[in-house]
Amino acid sequence: MDTPTRHAHLPSRPAEPPLDWGRLAKDFDAYVMDPANGVLFTNRDGHPAFTAFLEGHTGVDASHELVSYGPIVLGKALLGHDVTSLLPGLADYFNEATGLTMNTPGETRIEMWYLMVVNALAAHITRRLLSHDPASMARWQASVETLMAMARSIDYDFDVQGYDFAARCPWTREDIYRQPDAVGGYGYLMLLAYETLRVPAYLEEARRALGRYLAFERNPWYEVPSGALAAVATARLRALGHDLNVERAVDFVLDPQAGMVTGTWGNREAHGLFRGWRHSQPESAYSMESLVVLPALLPVARYVPHLAPGIATYALNVAANARLFFSDTMRGQESRGDLTPAVTYERVYAAYEGHAPYAAGDCPGHKSIYGGGYALLWGALVKPTRDPYILQLDVASSDFLAGHVYPTTIHANPYATARTIELDAGPEPVCLYDLTHHRTIAERVTGPISLDLDPESARVVARVPADATWTRVGPTLEADGIVVDYGLEGGA
């Protein structure tokens, strides 16, 4: 396979500049965290919960979902907010009878893509925020063991719609709902468990599952989260010396013949947005699917830096074109202009009743808390620079597979001519290390530093404490025992 450096089906620069994701995150947070707005409420267990839709019901007996709770808690944590008061809500989604975390409390039957997403969200929260709590860690490991038993019982054939954990059998309502790509999400979950719990069987499960995922002759995409998780898991395994095709995993995600949208709807670009699922019609994109990919895909660039240009191009397009989900930029082309602009629409149609494009919802609501919550993660990971088309992308903060990681960012130049940008090294002396070219570019620096960018290129830059001791360990370069550079593409 040819090594991709930029996905040619995406323009180098979108027609409109990227959104201010810091402001969008702030607006979303302010709105949903105010109980008066009916999104945050206290459930029957006395714990905080969030509706899935802006128009959802609240109250002690109202339904609530982990797909809403998870991105809000994680996003706020990445932004540096104190989420201590929200953490008790995570335990509500663990089903004691089945020994597994689910999307809604008490359920036993779930679709495969939901199963992978909610267990990833729960595991991320547990590893990052609750690793000190034995009960939380026990629930995580119980979920891992239940998932492993399920995978073995179906012989790793995830070409079904879902699994009934009470009846202990898979189910499929119609063939169009089969979700074979879930094996990639399962591989990620097992690697994540191995990285924390160090059970060798989990690593073997991850390798087996990801090998099956990459062996598909055609892209197995059903719904994008599993593929995005598989991409970063594949990248980390290759960096650790396993022979896996990361390029193929990334191409499965950024595939215009599968979930990713390319082109113009009316007079607005939709490049980089994502359809809901393989057979979703009419042509449309969903806010959750469009925003869930980047937090998983960004860490790939730290493990495999030559993929940074393509990832940055994707990020730049979505950072701009996700405006189609927001009321502020869709006036006159939206279904519920009376609702707050702080929350994304669930869905945008290429054309609907004479409007092209048109922002609306799906059943049962219009504005999506479970999709809009990812604006918090984008606010933490996507930062502006003085040039609106040159973003600073954080590739370390959403790497839940890794332990401690030094701050590392992508700086990509989408122009056909060279550019110089200003990089803030911070108040404490650091060494700036370029993973793209495998060399130090500045030592003992603080504050703003000039960084040169070649035309249509990207650099991945780590900030390492100036007094750290550097050691070469095989193909990797460590600073005070923390890997900075996995070598020439992880030794591949």
N, C-alpha and C positions, 0 to 999 in steps of 0.2 A: 504493500500500500504506500502510495506517495505520502510524504509527511506534509500535512496542511499547515500553512503559516497564517493564512487569512481565508475566511470562508467567502468565496467569490460571489455567492448569491446574495451577500449583504453589501450595501454600499459602504465605502470607507467612512463617510460622514452622512448622517441623516439630514433630511431637509430642514428640520426644526431642531433647535438646540436642546440638550438634555434638561429635564426638569430639575428643580431644586429639591432634591430628595431629603435634605436636612429639614427644610420647611414642611414638606409633606409628612415626614415622620412626626414632627412636633405637633402639627395640626391633628393628625390621626390620634396620637397619644392623648392630647388634651380632651378630645371629644369622647373617646371610648372610656377613659378612666373617670369621667364624671358620671356618677350613678344616675344623675338626673336625666341623662340622655338615653337611658334604657338599654344600654349594651352590657355594662358590667352589673352583675347582681349577685346576691348571696343565695346559694342553692340549699336544698333540704338538709345537707350535711353541715351547713354553716360555713361553707367555703366559697371563695370567689369563683365566678363562672362568667362566660361571655356568650352572647347569642351568636349564631352563625350568620344571620342577616340583620341589617339595620332595622328592618321592620319586624323582627322576631319578637316572640312573647318573652316576658321576664317574670320572675317570681320564684318562690322556693321550689315549685314543682315544674318549672319550665325546663324544656330540653336544652342541652348544651353539648358542645362537641370539642374534642381535643384538637381538631384541625383549626379551631378558632383560638382556643386557649394557648396552644403551643407557640405559634409565631408571635403572639403578643408578648408572652413571657420571655422568649428568647430575644426578640427584637429589643425589648426594653433593657434586658441584661447587657446586650452588646452596646447599647447606647450609654451604659454606665448607670442606669437607674437602679434603685433599690427595689427588688422584686420579692423581698422576704414575705410580705403579706399575701402574695399571690401563690406561693409555692405549695401550700396545703391542698390546693385544688387538684394537683396532679394525681394524687392517690385515688381520687374518685373514679378515674378511668380504668383502674386495675380491677379485673374480675377475679375474685378469690376462687370462684368455683372452677374456672378454666385455667387459672394461673397465667393470665395474659392481659396486657394493656389493650384496650379497645377504644373506638372513637366516641362512643356514648356509654355512660354507666350502665352496667348490667347486660349489655348485648353479648350474644354468643355467636352470631352469624355476621360475616363481614366480607366485603369485596377485597380482593388481593391488593389493589393499589392503596386503598385506605389502610389496610393492615400494615403495609410497609411505611407509609407516611407517618401514621400516628405513633408507631413504635420508634421511628427515628426521632420524632419530636420529643417523646418521653425520655428516650435515652440521652439525647443532647442536653435536656434540662437536668437530668440526673447526673451525668458526668460533669457538667460545668458548674452546677449549683448545689447538688445534693450528695456529692460523693462522701461527705462526712456523716451521712445519715444511714445507719445500717438497714432500717426498714425500707428506705427508697432503693438502696442497692440490692436488697433481697428481691424486691418486686421486679427490678430490671432483669436480674439473673433468672428469675422464674419465667419471665416472658421469653427470654432467649431460649431456655430449655423447651418451652412449649412450642415455639416456632421451629426449633430444630426437629422436634418429634413430628411436627406436621410435615415439614419438608421431606423427611425420610419416609413418612407413610405414603406420600404421593410420588416417591422416587424422583424428587426434584422436578417434576413436570407441573409447572405453574400455568399450563394452558387451560385454565378453568376461570370461572368468574370470581369465585370466592370459596370460603371454607366455613363450615359449621362446626364450631368447637364443642358444642353440646352433643351433636350426633357423631362427631369425629369423622367427617367425610367432606370432600369438596362438592361444590354445586355449580351448575351453569344453567341459567335460564334460557339464553339463546347463544348461538355460536359467536355472534358479533361482540359479545361481552367477554370473550376469553382474553386473559391478561398474561401472556407468556413472559413479558418483560419484567414481571414481578420477581423473577429469579434473580435479576440484577439488584433489586432493592433488598432482597433477602441476603445476598452476598455482602452488601454494605453493612447490614445490621450485625451479621456475624463477625465481620472484621472489627466493627466498632466495639463489640463485646470483648473480642480478643485483646484489643489495645488497652482495655482497662482491667479486665478480669484475668487475662493471661492463661486461659484454658486452651491448651493446644488443639482440642477438637474444634473449637470455634474458628481457628485459623484454617483448618482443613476444610471446614464447611464453606468458608468465604472463598477459598481458592476453587473448590468444586463448583460452587454456584456461579461465580464470575466467569469461569471457563465455559460453562454452558451458555451463559449470556452472550459471550463474545463469539461463540461457535455458530450462532444463528446465521443461516445463509442470507436472509433478508432482515432488515430492521424489525425487531419484534415489538416496536412501540405500541402501547395501548394508551397510556397516560404518562406524561413526562417525568413525574417525580422519581420513579424507580430508575429510569435511565440516568438521570442527573446524579443520583446517589451512586449508581454503579460506576460512573465516570471517575469520581474522586477516589472510590475504593480501588479501582484498577490502577490509578495513578500512584497511590500510596504503595500498593503491593509491588508495582514495578520498581519504584524507588528503593524498596527494601530488597530488591534482587530477584523478584519473580518475573518470569518472561510472559508478560501480558501486553496486549495491543491497546495501549491507551488511546492512540489516534482513532481506532475503530470505535471505541466507547464514546469519545467526544463527537465523532461524526454521527453516531446513532442519535445523539441528543440534538445536534444542530443540523438536522436533516430536513430540507425543504420539501422532500417527498413524503415526510411523515408529519410530525406535529408542528414544526415551525412554519410560521407564516412569512411569506415574502410578497412584496408588491405594494400597490397603492389602492386604497379604498376611497373612491371619490377623489378628493384632492389631498388626502392625508396618507402619509406612509404608515404601513403596518409591519414593516420589516422587523423580524425578531420576536414578535408576539407568538403565543402558542394557542393552538386549538385545544378544546377540552379533552377529547379522546378520539380514538381512531375513526369512529363512525359518526362523529358529531356533525350535524348539518342544521341549518345552512352554514355557509362559510362564516366563521366567527372565531373569536379568541376570548379567553377567559383570564381574569386578573390573577387568580391564584396560580394557574399554570404558567402564566407569563412572568410572574415574579418569583416563583419558587426555585427556578433553575440557577440563578446567579450565585446565591450563597453556597450552593454545592459545587458549582463549576469553578469559581475563583481559586480555591486551593489547588486545583490541578496545575495551575501555572507555577506554583512553588515547587512542585515535584518534577514537572516537565516544562521548563521555561520556554522551549521553542513553540509551545502551543499558546503562549501569552498573546501574540498579535491577534489570532483568531478569536480568543476569548474576549479580548478588549473590544474588538470590533462588534461582536455580539452585544456586549454590555452597553456600548455607546448607542447602538440602535434601539435597544429596549429602554434605556434611560430616557430617550427622547420620545419614542413612539408609544410608551405606556400612558402618555397624556390622553389617549383615546378612552381611558377608563375614568377620567376625572371630569366632574361637572364644569370646573373653571374653564376648560378648553373645549367643551362639547355643548355649549349653550345653543339651543335650537335643534340639537341632534341627540336628545336624551329623553328617557322615559319618565323620570321623576326629578325634575329640576327643583322641586320644592324641598328635597332632602339635602342634608348637609353635604357640601363639597369635600369634606375631610375624609370621606370613605369612598373607595372605588366602586364603580359598577361591577357587577359580577361578570358581565359579558358585553362584548362589542360586536355588532354585526357589520359585515361588509356593506350590506344594503338592507334597508327595512322600511317599507311603506313610504317610498320616495326619498328617504334619507340615506346618504352614503358618506361616511359610516354612521352608525347609530348605536349609542350606549344604552344598555338596558340590563335586564336581569334574566334569570332562568327561574324555573320553579324552585322555591316558592317566593323569592324576594327579588329586589332590584339591586340593592347595594350590599356588597359582600364584606363582612367582617373577616371571614376566613381567608379571603384574598387580600383585602386591604391591610391586614396585619403585617404582611411582608414589606410594606412601606417602611416599617420600623427597622427591619434588617437592612433594607436598601439605604436608609438614612445613616446607618452605622458604617456601611461598607463602601458607599459611593460618595466621594467628596469632590467638590469643584476645584478648579485652579483658575488662574487669571484668564486662561483661554477657555471659553465655554465648551469646546469640543475636545479638550484634553482633560480627562478625569484622573483622579487618584483612586485606584481600586485596591481595597484591603484584601489580600489573599490569605491572611493568617487567622483573623478573628473567627471566621465561620468554619475553620478546619477542626471539626470535633473529633476526628480520628487521631490527631496529634495531641501530645501533652503540651508542655510549654513551647511556644514559638516566638521568636523575636519579630517585632513589627516588620511586615513585608508588604510591599505595594507594587502594583503594575502602573507604569507611566507609558501611555501609548500615544504616538503621533499619527493621526489619521491623514495628515497632509502630504502632498507630493514633494514638499521641500522640507529641509531640516528646521527644527524648532528648538528653542531653549526655554525650559520652564524653571520655576522656583520650587524646590523641595525643602520642606521644613524638617530639619534634622532633630529638632526638639531642644530643650534647655540643657540637657546633660550631654557631655561629650560622647559621640558614637563613631563607630566605623561604618561607612556605607559600603556595602558589598553588593556587586552586580551579579545576580545569579545567571543572567542571560549570557554574559561573557566570562563568567567564572573568575572574577577578579575584584580586588578592592579598588574603589574609585575615590575614596576620601578617608582620612584618618583624623580622629580626635576633632570632629567638627560639631558645631552647634548652630542653631538658628537656620535662617534661609540659605540654601545652597543652590547654585545653578546646575542644572542637569541637561545635557545635550541629548537630543533625540534625532536619530536619522529619519529620513522620509519613510512614512508608512511602516513604522517599526514599533517595538515595545521593549521596555527594560523592566526587569523585576528586581527591585532593590530592597535589601534587608538592612535594618538599623540594629547594629550589634554594640553593646557597651564597649567603650574604648579600651578598657583594661582587661577585657576577656582574653583568655588563653586559647589560642587556636590549635587544633589538632586534626591531622588527616587520618581518617580511619577507613581504610579500603578506598572505595570510590567517594566517600562522603567527607565533608569538611565540617568540623564541629567547633563551637566556641563555648567554652566552659561546659562541655558535655552535651550541648544542645545542637542538633544538626542545623546548619545554615544552608548548605549546598549538598544535594544528593549526588553531585558529580555530573559526568557527561550523560545527562538524561537518565539518572538512576542506574548507571552502569550498562545501559542498553546499547 
